[in-house]
Amino acid sequence: MKQLREEWFANWLKENTEFEQQEILKFHKNDTLGIPATSVKMKRLFVETVSITSVIKENSKVDILYIDFLEKGQKALQDR
């Protein structure tokens, strides 16, 4: 499983030379690679991916995006 995830990420890096938040989130939300128990957005009997937190810091500006898969919502926090 670890090797598969490393390969998926290496492939993603080859295809994405510029790191855009939406593309990074798309990778982390992916539940189609492998099977549900091994995919990036994993779901097993007793453990699963429940959220993603993304932080962007540009100079003194910080933006935080929290995506909650259980509540099916997202919150954006900004510090300027």
N, C-alpha and C positions, 0 to 999 in steps of 0.2 A: 504494500500500500504506500509506504513512504517513497519508494522508488518511482511509482506511478505519479505521485503528486509532484515529485521533483521534475519529472519529465514534462508534465502538463505545464508547470510554471516556466521551465526552460523554453518550451514551445511558445508560451505566451510572450516571454521576453523577446524572442526572435521576431514576433509579429508586431510588437508594440514598443517602438524605440522611444516614443515620447509617452510619459506617464500622465495620462488624463484620468481624473477621478472616476468618471463614468465607466471607462474601460476597465479600470482596476476593480470597481464594484461589480461589473458584469462578470469578471473572472471569479470573484468570491461568491457570487450568487449562483454560479453554475452547478446544477444538480444533474447534468446529463453526461458528464465524464465518468466513466466506470459505472459502478452500480451505486444505489443510494448509500450503502454502508461505507463506500470508499470515495465517493465524489467530493469535490471541493466543498459544496454545501451538503454536508453529510447528515444522514438520518439512519440511526441504528435503533435497536430496541430500547436501550436505556440511556443513550447519549445522542445528541444531534447539535448541529449548528443552530444557535438561537438568535444570534445577532451579528452585525458587522459595525464596527466603528471606524470611520475614516477621518483623518486629520490632515488639513492642508495649512501650512504655515508659509506665508510669503511676507518677508520683511517683518513688520510688527503685527500683521494681521493673521489671526488664527480662525479657521472655520472647522467646526466639528459636525460630522453627520453621523447619526446613530440610526441604524435600521434594525427594528425589532421584528423578527420573523414570527414570533408567537402572537404578538398583538397586531401584526400586519400593518405597522406604521413606521414612520420615520420622523426624527426630530433634527432640526438644524440649530446649532449654537454658533454664534459669531462673536468674536472678540476683536474689536477694532481699536 
